[in-house]
Amino acid sequence: MKKLATVVALAVACSAVAQNVPTEQNKLDSRTRPGTAKPYLDEDYPGAGQAKAASSISKGKTSAAVVWSEDFGAGFTGSPNGAWTVSGANSNLVMYDMDGPNNLISSGWGPLPSPTSSNGFAIFDWYDNIPDVAGFATSPAEGKLTSPVINVNKSDVFLSFYQQLFHCCNLDLEVFVEISTDGGATWPAANRFKTNVTDRNDRHWDLGYGYYFEYDISSILANGGSNNVKIRFNWTSTSPDANGQYSNNYFWMIDDIKISDLPRHKAKFTDAGGAPAHDIIFDNNSSKTKTGIFTMDEVKPITFDSNVYNFGADDQTGVDLKVEIFDASGTYMTSVQSNNSSTLVKGDTLDFDDLTTSAWTPPAVGTYGFVYTVISDSISVSANAEAVRDTFVIRATDSLTSIDFGTFGNSVGTAELGDDGSAMAVRYNFDKPSPGSSMVEFTDLIIDYSTATVAGGDIQIEVYDSTGFSYTGGFGSGALLSRVYTLGTAEDNGAVVRYDLTNNGVPFAVPPGSYYFVVFMFSNTGNNRIAIANDKSFPARGTSSIMFDVDAGRWYNGYVDSETFNAPFIKTVRIPATIGLDDQVRTDYLSIFPNPSR
């Protein structure tokens, strides 16, 4: 093992960086290649797809009368709507296509899974087509695809299309769809929508967003619409980020573009004012660590909240959040809801101040699905297809505690935080001792690895009292436990691995309180990468999860505007420790929680 003696020094190292939460520019990211087209969820977590919707898009397809459409069946120049045009320094790579990105087809990428992909679609075919003389992602990329003039003689409309957008490596990339109402003479910033809704190297189709996107453009076409509308798809990466990287990879495929009438009654969940689309609060205390898996002796009342956007043409009255709760068999148990009966005008948003439910407490050990639903006087909970629902899962156990909610979002580890001496930690609050003891007793720590992990590296598991922690000073006291493990074939295969914390069969014990369980990582100068699963379901609070960046020499609690580091799969096992290895983390039970109608 290498550099274990540096752990204490790293934990207390100081840095001139002043802010508690860095932008992603504060770290160097590996310049990755896309590889074979396979599900990003290498561990095969069937619970994937529960990520929240971004603020301007809907995960559900809206049924509505079509005003205008384009399926690229006649290519760019032969369209019955008129010719589509391309522009930008790399316009030669924006083209009509039928099979997918040229240099990636052999790896299984393409075509876009849109309804009419068999007759062709548009593609920005970047990968290995833009010369990178100085190395991967070091050259700018610019391409734009512009529609012919469109006559939209009404205001209450939305734009929809299918896309597959996979990008790397600029940390600041924003890819837009833009609207002009003067035939393309101007493209106001207010008339554009960001379409790269996931972080670089993440795949939106695996994270709950799918391939279908829709945007409310009624405010752009106010006062009766315009007969001089143009749509432009714009990928411009001409300014490098702090690491000198552009986003000239990988591709963007677009098809089945429509402008349609807004539905009269539709609401959807949205991020708002820095608050997530959905949230979950334990014990009416937003600062407490959110645990998707918890022990019954630590069970707390749970409240749910959301932000909701009115995507319909009509104002809504009597708007509330309703959360339906189901047991492990999918049987309906009960529901809780907010009771403000608020009014939500067209195009406006209600936030968690209005949409927080009453409390619910898990009654026993078990798996529980909870379904967030928007209700109003006009949106029927029982039958209306425009009642958007999102499903999540929690587990009450006798011995397992975890900050994750069982949904794999991505992996994070030495490639992002530093080869040797980087770390991540979770803080758990244990208010009660283990049964028959005055202490909280632990037998194991469980870590879920990504298949990106390469055997041969080392981890050092340590436990600290959370009192006195600071981002630059580290932990206020010495380690209460320290164990070293070399990663083998189990970790290399992306398995769930259980690490013994006992001493000659005696559990590791601490008084009730708040503790950090820390995993330091050593990858032998990058040769044995360590990558741990991360959950993006609900944003972690404050210092409930933290990461140590080697280059910065200090701790952080995540990245600005990103959940790339949020809730690492690091679980504690307490006495009585009856959780079986196969039962402890897998999320197959998500399949029994459809979005039911009640």
C-alpha positions in Angstrom: 0.0 0.0 0.0 1.2 3.5 -0.8 1.1 6.8 1.1 -1.0 5.7 4.0 1.1 7.8 6.3 -0.2 10.9 4.5 -3.8 10.4 5.5 -3.7 12.4 8.7 -1.8 15.2 7.0 -4.2 15.4 4.1 -7.2 15.4 6.5 -5.9 18.5 8.2 -4.3 20.3 5.3 -5.3 23.9 4.7 -5.9 25.7 1.4 -6.2 29.2 0.2 -9.5 28.3 -1.4 -12.1 30.1 0.6 -15.5 28.8 -0.5 -17.1 25.7 1.0 -18.5 24.4 -2.3 -16.3 24.4 -5.3 -17.3 24.8 -8.9 -16.3 21.8 -10.9 -13.4 23.8 -12.3 -11.6 23.2 -9.0 -10.8 19.6 -10.0 -9.2 18.0 -13.0 -11.5 15.4 -14.6 -10.2 12.4 -16.6 -10.7 13.0 -20.3 -12.7 9.9 -21.0 -13.8 8.1 -24.1 -17.4 6.9 -24.6 -16.6 3.2 -25.1 -19.3 0.7 -26.0 -22.9 1.7 -26.1 -24.2 -0.1 -23.0 -26.3 1.0 -20.1 -24.4 3.5 -18.0 -25.7 1.6 -15.0 -22.9 -1.0 -15.1 -24.1 -2.5 -11.9 -27.5 -3.2 -13.4 -29.5 -1.3 -10.9 -33.1 -1.7 -12.0 -34.0 1.3 -9.8 -32.4 3.7 -12.3 -34.6 6.3 -13.9 -36.0 8.0 -10.9 -33.9 11.2 -11.3 -35.9 14.4 -11.1 -36.9 16.4 -14.2 -35.1 19.5 -15.1 -36.8 22.8 -14.7 -37.8 23.4 -18.4 -38.6 19.9 -19.5 -41.1 17.2 -18.9 -40.3 13.5 -18.6 -43.8 12.5 -19.7 -45.0 12.9 -23.2 -47.9 15.4 -23.7 -50.8 14.5 -26.0 -51.9 17.6 -27.9 -53.0 18.9 -31.4 -49.9 19.4 -33.6 -49.5 22.8 -35.2 -46.2 22.0 -37.1 -43.9 19.1 -37.4 -40.6 17.8 -38.9 -39.4 14.2 -39.1 -36.5 14.7 -41.6 -38.0 12.1 -43.9 -36.9 14.1 -46.9 -33.6 15.3 -45.4 -32.6 18.9 -44.8 -33.2 20.4 -48.3 -36.2 18.3 -49.4 -38.4 19.0 -46.4 -42.0 20.0 -47.4 -41.6 22.7 -44.7 -38.7 24.3 -46.5 -35.0 23.8 -46.3 -33.1 23.4 -43.1 -29.7 25.2 -43.0 -26.4 24.5 -41.2 -23.8 27.0 -40.0 -20.8 27.4 -37.7 -17.1 26.4 -38.0 -18.0 22.7 -38.0 -21.2 22.9 -40.0 -19.9 20.1 -42.2 -20.5 17.7 -39.3 -24.1 18.7 -38.9 -26.0 16.5 -41.3 -28.9 14.3 -42.2 -28.2 10.7 -41.0 -29.8 7.3 -40.7 -27.4 5.1 -38.7 -25.7 7.1 -36.0 -22.3 8.7 -35.2 -19.8 7.4 -37.8 -16.9 6.5 -35.6 -19.1 5.0 -32.9 -21.5 2.7 -34.9 -19.2 -0.3 -34.4 -19.4 0.3 -30.7 -23.2 0.1 -30.8 -24.2 3.8 -30.8 -27.1 5.0 -33.0 -29.5 5.4 -34.5 -31.6 7.7 -32.3 -34.6 5.8 -30.8 -37.2 8.2 -32.1 -40.6 7.2 -33.6 -39.4 7.9 -37.2 -35.7 7.3 -37.0 -35.9 4.8 -39.8 -36.5 7.7 -42.3 -33.6 9.7 -40.9 -32.7 12.3 -38.4 -30.3 15.2 -37.8 -26.9 14.6 -36.2 -24.0 16.7 -34.9 -21.4 14.0 -35.5 -18.4 15.3 -33.5 -16.5 12.2 -32.1 -13.0 11.9 -33.7 -14.1 14.1 -36.5 -12.8 17.4 -35.0 -9.0 17.4 -35.1 -7.4 17.5 -31.6 -3.8 18.3 -32.4 -3.0 19.1 -28.8 -4.9 16.2 -27.3 -8.4 15.0 -26.5 -11.0 17.8 -26.1 -8.5 20.6 -26.9 -10.2 22.0 -30.0 -13.4 24.2 -30.2 -16.6 22.9 -31.7 -19.4 25.0 -33.3 -22.4 23.8 -35.2 -26.0 25.2 -35.7 -29.0 23.7 -37.4 -31.8 26.2 -38.3 -35.3 25.5 -39.5 -37.2 27.2 -42.3 -39.7 29.9 -41.4 -42.7 28.5 -39.5 -46.1 30.2 -39.2 -47.4 29.8 -35.7 -50.6 31.8 -35.4 -51.3 31.1 -31.8 -49.6 31.6 -28.4 -50.4 28.6 -26.2 -48.0 26.1 -27.7 -45.1 24.0 -26.7 -42.0 22.7 -28.6 -41.1 19.0 -28.4 -38.5 16.8 -30.0 -36.5 13.6 -29.5 -32.8 13.9 -28.8 -29.8 11.9 -27.7 -27.1 14.2 -26.5 -23.8 12.8 -25.1 -21.2 15.4 -24.3 -17.6 15.9 -23.0 -15.6 17.6 -21.7 -16.1 21.3 -21.0 -17.4 21.8 -17.5 -19.4 24.9 -18.5 -21.1 23.6 -21.7 -24.6 24.8 -22.5 -26.2 23.4 -25.6 -29.3 25.3 -26.7 -32.5 25.2 -28.7 -33.3 28.7 -29.7 -36.4 30.5 -31.0 -36.5 33.5 -33.3 -39.7 35.4 -34.0 -38.3 37.6 -36.7 -37.2 35.1 -39.3 -33.7 34.6 -37.7 -32.7 38.2 -37.7 -32.2 38.0 -33.9 -31.9 35.1 -31.4 -32.6 36.7 -28.0 -31.1 35.0 -25.0 -34.5 34.9 -23.3 -35.8 32.7 -26.1 -33.4 29.7 -25.6 -33.5 26.6 -23.6 -30.6 24.5 -22.4 -30.8 20.9 -23.7 -27.8 19.2 -22.1 -29.7 18.3 -19.0 -27.1 16.0 -17.4 -23.5 16.4 -16.5 -20.7 15.5 -19.0 -20.3 11.8 -19.6 -23.7 11.2 -18.0 -26.4 9.7 -20.2 -29.8 11.4 -19.9 -31.7 8.3 -21.2 -30.4 6.3 -18.3 -31.1 9.0 -15.6 -34.9 9.3 -15.9 -35.0 11.9 -18.7 -35.5 9.5 -21.6 -35.2 10.8 -25.2 -38.4 13.0 -25.4 -38.2 16.6 -24.4 -40.7 19.4 -24.4 -40.6 23.2 -23.7 -43.4 25.7 -23.1 -42.8 28.5 -25.6 -46.0 30.3 -25.1 -44.3 33.3 -23.4 -42.1 33.7 -26.5 -45.1 33.7 -28.9 -47.3 35.9 -26.7 -50.0 38.1 -28.3 -51.2 35.7 -30.9 -48.0 34.0 -32.2 -45.9 34.9 -35.2 -45.8 34.0 -38.8 -42.0 34.4 -38.9 -40.7 31.8 -36.4 -37.4 29.9 -36.7 -35.9 27.2 -34.5 -32.2 26.7 -34.1 -30.3 23.9 -32.5 -27.0 25.3 -31.3 -23.9 23.5 -30.0 -21.2 26.1 -29.5 -18.1 25.3 -27.4 -15.6 28.0 -28.4 -14.3 29.0 -24.9 -12.2 26.5 -22.9 -13.0 25.8 -19.2 -10.5 26.1 -16.4 -8.9 22.9 -17.5 -8.4 24.0 -21.1 -11.1 21.6 -22.3 -13.7 22.2 -25.0 -16.8 20.0 -25.6 -16.1 18.7 -29.1 -17.5 15.2 -28.2 -19.5 13.1 -28.6 -22.7 13.6 -30.6 -26.2 15.1 -30.7 -29.0 13.4 -32.6 -32.4 15.2 -33.1 -35.7 14.0 -34.6 -39.5 14.4 -34.7 -39.7 18.1 -33.9 -43.2 19.4 -33.2 -45.0 22.6 -32.2 -48.3 21.6 -30.5 -51.1 23.2 -28.6 -50.5 23.3 -24.8 -52.8 21.0 -22.9 -55.3 22.8 -20.7 -54.3 21.1 -17.5 -50.8 19.9 -16.9 -48.4 20.4 -14.0 -44.9 19.0 -13.7 -42.2 18.8 -11.0 -39.3 21.3 -11.4 -36.2 22.6 -9.7 -36.9 26.1 -8.3 -34.8 28.7 -6.6 -32.1 26.2 -5.8 -34.5 23.7 -4.3 -34.9 20.3 -5.9 -38.0 19.1 -7.7 -38.6 16.7 -4.9 -37.3 16.6 -1.3 -37.7 14.5 1.8 -37.2 15.7 5.3 -36.7 13.6 8.4 -37.9 14.6 11.9 -38.9 18.1 10.6 -35.2 19.0 10.5 -33.8 19.8 7.1 -30.2 19.7 8.4 -30.4 16.0 9.3 -28.8 13.5 7.0 -31.3 12.0 4.6 -31.2 8.3 4.7 -32.8 6.1 2.1 -32.1 3.1 4.3 -32.5 3.4 8.1 -33.0 1.3 11.2 -36.3 1.1 12.9 -34.9 2.1 16.2 -33.8 5.4 14.6 -37.1 5.9 12.6 -38.3 9.5 12.4 -41.4 11.1 11.0 -41.0 12.0 7.3 -42.4 14.9 5.3 -42.3 15.3 1.6 -42.2 18.5 -0.5 -42.0 19.5 -4.2 -41.9 22.4 -6.6 -44.5 22.4 -9.3 -44.7 24.2 -12.7 -47.9 24.9 -14.5 -47.2 23.5 -18.0 -50.9 23.9 -19.1 -52.8 26.7 -20.8 -55.2 27.2 -17.9 -54.6 28.5 -14.4 -55.0 25.8 -11.7 -56.8 26.1 -8.5 -56.8 23.8 -5.5 -53.2 22.7 -6.2 -51.6 20.4 -3.7 -48.9 17.7 -3.4 -50.2 14.2 -2.7 -47.8 11.4 -1.8 -49.1 7.9 -2.0 -47.3 5.2 0.0 -47.1 1.5 -0.9 -45.7 -1.6 0.8 -43.2 -4.0 -0.7 -45.9 -5.9 -2.5 -47.1 -2.8 -4.2 -50.3 -2.6 -2.0 -51.5 0.9 -1.3 -51.1 1.8 2.4 -52.0 5.5 2.9 -51.3 8.9 1.6 -50.2 12.3 2.9 -50.6 15.7 1.3 -50.2 19.4 1.6 -53.5 21.2 2.4 -53.0 24.7 1.1 -55.2 24.4 -2.0 -53.1 27.0 -3.8 -53.7 28.7 -7.1 -51.0 28.2 -9.8 -51.3 30.5 -12.8 -50.2 29.5 -16.2 -46.4 29.5 -16.5 -45.8 30.0 -12.8 -44.3 27.8 -10.1 -45.3 26.8 -6.6 -42.5 25.8 -4.3 -42.1 23.8 -1.2 -43.4 26.6 1.0 -46.9 25.7 -0.4 -46.3 22.0 -1.2 -45.1 20.3 2.0 -47.1 17.3 3.2 -48.1 16.2 6.6 -45.7 13.7 8.3 -45.7 9.9 7.9 -43.7 7.4 10.0 -42.7 4.0 8.7 -44.6 1.5 10.9 -42.3 -1.5 10.6 -39.2 -3.1 8.9 -39.9 -3.2 5.2 -39.6 -1.5 1.8 -41.9 1.4 1.0 -42.6 3.1 -2.3 -43.8 6.7 -2.3 -45.3 8.3 -5.3 -45.3 12.1 -5.7 -48.5 13.4 -7.5 -49.7 16.8 -8.3 -53.4 17.3 -7.7 -55.7 20.3 -8.4 -59.4 21.0 -9.0 -58.8 20.2 -12.7 -56.1 17.6 -12.6 -57.8 14.3 -11.7 -55.7 12.0 -9.6 -57.6 8.9 -10.8 -57.8 9.3 -14.5 -56.1 12.4 -16.0 -53.0 11.5 -18.0 -51.6 14.9 -17.3 -51.2 14.2 -13.6 -47.4 13.8 -13.5 -46.1 11.2 -11.0 -42.6 10.3 -9.7 -41.7 7.3 -7.6 -39.0 6.7 -5.0 -38.2 4.0 -2.5 -37.0 3.9 1.2 -36.2 0.9 3.4 -36.6 0.5 7.1 -34.3 -2.3 8.4 -33.2 -3.7 11.7 -29.5 -2.9 11.2 -28.6 -1.0 8.0 -28.2 2.7 7.5 -27.4 4.5 4.3 -27.5 7.9 2.7 -28.4 6.5 -0.7 -31.9 5.7 -1.9 -30.9 2.7 -4.0 -30.7 4.5 -7.3 -27.4 4.5 -9.1 -26.8 7.9 -10.7 -23.1 7.8 -11.5 -19.8 6.8 -9.9 -17.1 9.0 -8.4 -13.7 8.3 -7.0 -10.0 8.7 -7.6 -10.3 9.8 -11.2 -12.3 12.8 -10.1 -10.8 13.6 -6.6 -7.2 12.5 -6.9 -5.2 9.3 -7.4 -3.8 8.8 -3.9 -5.2 10.2 -0.6 -8.6 11.4 -1.9 -11.6 10.5 0.2 -15.3 10.6 0.6 -17.3 10.4 3.8 -20.9 10.3 5.1 -22.2 11.6 8.4 -24.8 9.5 10.2 -26.7 10.5 13.4 -27.3 7.7 15.8 -29.5 8.9 18.6 -30.1 5.5 20.3 -27.7 2.7 21.4 -27.9 -0.8 20.0 -30.4 -3.2 21.8 -29.0 -4.4 25.1 -26.1 -1.9 25.1 -25.3 1.6 26.1 -23.3 2.0 22.9 -24.0 2.0 19.2 -22.4 -1.2 17.9 -21.3 -1.8 14.3 -20.2 -5.0 12.6 -19.5 -3.9 9.0 -19.3 -1.1 6.5 -20.7 -1.8 3.0 -19.5 -0.1 -0.2 -21.0 -0.4 -3.7 -18.4 -0.1 -6.4 -18.7 0.7 -10.1 -17.3 -1.6 -12.7 -14.9 1.2 -13.5 -12.9 0.1 -10.4 -9.7 -1.7 -11.1 -8.4 -4.3 -8.6 -5.1 -3.5 -6.8 -5.8 -0.2 -5.1 -6.3 0.3 -1.4 -8.9 1.9 0.8 -8.6 3.0 4.4 -11.8 3.1 6.4 -11.8 5.5 9.3 -14.5 6.7 11.7 -14.5 10.2 13.3 -16.7 12.1 15.7 -18.3 14.8 13.6 -17.8 17.5 16.2 -15.3 20.1 15.2 -15.2 19.2 11.5 -14.2 22.0 9.1 -13.6 22.0 5.4 -10.0 23.2 5.6 -9.1 21.8 9.0 -10.6 18.3 8.6 -11.8 16.4 11.7 -11.5 17.8 15.1 -10.3 14.6 16.8 -8.4 11.5 16.0 -9.8 8.4 14.2 -11.9 6.1 16.4 -11.3 3.3 14.0 -8.8 2.7 11.1 -8.8 -0.3 8.8 -6.9 -0.9 5.5 -8.1 -3.1 2.7 -6.7 -4.0 -0.7 -9.3 -4.1 -3.4 -9.6 -7.5 -5.2 -11.8 -9.1 -7.9 -15.1 -8.4 -6.1 -14.5 -4.6 -6.2 -13.1 -5.0 -9.7 -16.4 -6.5 -10.8 -18.4 -3.6 -9.4 -19.8 -5.6 -6.6 -21.3 -4.8 -3.2 -18.5 -5.4 -0.7 -18.9 -5.8 3.1 -15.9 -4.8 5.3 -15.6 -6.2 8.8 -15.3 -3.6 11.5 -15.2 -6.0 14.5 -12.1 -6.8 16.5 -11.9 -10.6 17.3 -15.6 -10.8 16.9 -16.3 -7.8 19.2 -18.3 -5.0 17.4 -16.9 -1.6 16.9 -18.8 0.6 19.4 -19.3 4.3 20.0 -21.6 6.4 22.2 -24.8 7.7 20.6 -24.0 10.7 18.5 -23.0 11.9 15.0 -20.1 10.3 13.2 -18.3 10.4 9.9 -17.5 7.1 8.1 -14.6 7.9 5.8 -13.2 6.0 2.9 -9.7 7.2 1.9 -8.7 5.9 -1.6 -5.3 5.0 -3.0 -5.1 4.0 -6.7 -1.3 3.7 -7.1 -0.9 6.8 -9.2 -4.0 6.1 -11.1 -3.2 2.6 -12.2 -5.9 1.0 -10.0 -8.9 3.3 -10.3 -11.4 3.3 -7.4 -15.0 4.3 -8.3 -17.9 4.3 -5.8 -21.6 4.4 -6.7 -23.4 7.8 -6.2 -27.1 8.4 -5.8 -28.7 11.7 -7.1 -32.3 11.1 -5.9 -32.3 13.8 -3.3 -29.6 16.4 -2.7 -27.6 15.7 0.5 -27.8 18.4 3.1 -24.8 20.5 4.3 -22.0 18.3 5.6 -23.9 15.0 5.5 -21.7 13.9 2.7 -18.2 15.3 2.0 -15.3 14.7 -0.4 -11.6 15.3 -0.1 -9.9 16.7 -3.2 -6.1 16.0 -3.3 -5.2 18.9 -5.6 -7.1 21.4 -3.5 -5.9 19.8 -0.2 -9.3 20.2 1.5 -12.8 18.9 1.9 -15.9 19.9 0.0 -19.6 18.9 0.2 -20.1 18.7 -3.6 -20.1 20.6 -6.8 -22.0 23.8 -7.6 -25.1 23.0 -9.7 -24.3 19.3 -9.8 -25.0 16.1 -7.9 -22.0 14.3 -9.3 -21.0 13.8 -5.7 -24.1 13.6 -3.5 -24.9 10.4 -1.7 -22.2 7.7 -2.1 -23.2 4.1 -1.4 -21.5 3.8 2.0 -23.6 1.8 4.4 -23.2 1.0 8.1 -24.3 -2.3 9.6 -25.3 -2.3 13.3 -26.1 -5.0 15.7 -28.2 -7.2 15.3 -26.7 -7.2 11.7 -29.2 -9.6 10.2 -29.1 -8.0 6.8 -28.0 -10.5 4.2 -25.5 -9.4 1.6 -28.0 -10.0 -1.3 -30.8 -8.2 0.5 -28.9 -5.1 1.6 -28.8 -2.7 -1.4 -30.4 -4.0 -4.5 -33.4 -2.2 -5.9 -35.3 -4.8 -7.8 -38.3 -3.9 -5.7 -38.7 -0.7 -7.6 -40.4 -2.6 -10.4 -43.4 -3.2 -8.2 -44.0 0.5 -7.8 -45.5 1.7 -11.0 -47.1 5.1 -10.9 -50.5 3.9 -9.8 -53.8 5.6 -10.3 -55.9 6.1 -7.2 
